[in-house]
Amino acid sequence: MSETILEIKELKKSFGDNPILQGLSLEIKKGEVVVILGPSGCGKSTLLRCLNGLESIQGGDILLDGQSIVENKKIFT
């Protein structure tokens, strides 16, 4: 069984009344290669900005090696 290195749980992000990410969940295991693909405006860049702490989220959680990066902003320093 592979170790999960990144887990996204029910991620929600909106800009005003415009929902961008609605309950997105994803699990990435060690050694996996992941591609984020979609049309313009579907939330690819917003997802990456949420993952690296440049955007706040309205709901859900992001776990890196089992630790919430939403609650523990020190993980980026």
N, C-alpha and C positions, 0 to 999 in steps of 0.2 A: 504494500500500500504506500503510495507516494504522500509526502508531506505537503500540506497546503501552506503556501507562502503568502497568498493574497486572497482575501475573501470579502466580497461586497454583499451586504445584506439589505435588501429592500431600500436601496438608495433613492432619495427623492430630492430634486432640485428644480426650482422654478425661478423665473425672472418676472416679477410682478404677477400677473394673472396667467402667464404663459408657462405651463409645465414643460420642462425639458426632459428630466429623468423621472420616471414614474414607477417606483418599486423594482428597480434594476437589481438583480442578484447575479453573482458570478463567483466561481471558485477556480483559482489557478494553483496548480500543483507544481512542485519543484521540477524543473526540467522541461516544462511545457513552453511552447511558443504560442503567443496569442496575437491575433491581428484584430484591430478595431476598424471595422469597415461599414460605411453607410453613406447615404446621400448628404449633401450640404444641409446643415441645420438640424441634423438628427440628434446631436448631443455628444459627438465624439470628443471634441475639444473640451467641452464642459466636464465630461467624465474625467479626463486626464487632469484638468485643473482641480477638481475635487480630490482626486487621488494624491496630488502633491501639495494640498493645503492652500491653494490660491483662491479657491471658492469655498464658501461655507455650504453646508447642506441643510435641508429642512427636515430630513428624516432618514432613518436607516443607520447603518454603521459600516465602517471600513476597517478590516482587521489585517494587519501586516505581521506575519509570524505570530498570530494569535493575540496581538495587542491592538486595541482600538486606537487608530490614529486620529479619530474624531475627538475623543476624550483626552488623549495624551499628545498635545501639540509638540512636546519636547522631542518627539521621535524625529522631527525634521532638523534639529540642531546638531 
